[in-house]
């Protein structure tokens, strides 16, 4: 195909969109996964939460994007000048005809691998319950036996001992020297914890202290062997590792975490001034309670002393004596009344008995006759025989007689 200028053109001519699409296919298929190292610059965050930045080195730069789903979960802030290592894929942004790196993972250079390993180990130990707060033990109010595990030449031991010296602390201190940095330090620290348990006079707590440093310097306190030794310890463990912002796995597993070695010594020894103020406060509360108690007793005593029973103690006795006299008079009257009623009843019974007595019949002219031989009462003449001796009792006196004869009929 010829043009007005006499140039010979190919039959296939690509549009900008077609060319960009072919470049997109080539680049994205050629770099589905890529690792890039560089320095962050021109970092910005959009309203939806996506992060945009440039990755550069001494001679080139590339545009990079972190979508909101990852940007919201980054454990460290993105800032200009930060050296990072990124994993992602290449994407061509067709509206501008530029290519950019879509970041899927990002780590600070030199720390990223350690942080990743630390995060994975932390999740593993947390799932096992090694960081459970319910497992942790509290310290005694006053600790008198301390086992200090640290480097004998570091600043941490000097700071710890200086604080103990200036505060109110008395007791025994065992210093177990060991390395706190470098290869094998974690195993040495764990062995020191086990060694403390072999002491005859077992300490009341174990203290692990170390000064500040980088993540690599503090790595011994992030190793699994030390964490498990802390959890298995029968003695409460206190850690004071690094500075306030440094948090190791040993801190998470310890019964008590101090921010620094100095803070650890502070937790184990009360300040003289604070203890004196506490004692003075308790003394003041004691005197206040005693005064209130005395005032309450005095008030009660005055109330009792002013009561009628104490002002006129004989009134009660006189009242009771009067009641006794009344009860005595009522008792005597009731006794005599009961005695009279009983006497009347006895006389009535006696009269009834007297009326029924056969002796009473004798007063009316009758008599009683017995046979002297057998003492049988004679009720009929048929019981007698001539010659029987009889004993007859009258109203007054008695007489003996002999039967001469027995008459069938009674003569007038």
Order of alpha helices (4+ residues) and beta strands (2+ residues): alpha-beta-beta-beta-alpha-beta-beta-alpha-beta-alpha-beta-alpha-beta-alpha-beta-alpha-beta-alpha-alpha-alpha-alpha-alpha-beta-beta-beta
